């Protein structure tokens, strides 16, 4: 009986380890896809030229004379 319990616990441990490994691999693949998309977006942004923003002039405050 004790042997069966240990075997059952080892089977659960192996199953959880396999599931954890598959999830890690899936996340790794997702990260590769995200990095590729970021690289593509950066390349398209480098190709486009954006107009420069005009600097706004600050208005001077007039001092009140009493």
ABEGO torsion letter per residue (X at the ends): XAAAAAAAAAAAAAAAAAAAAAAAAAAAAAAAAAAAAAAAAAAAAAABBBBBBBBBBBBBBBBBBX
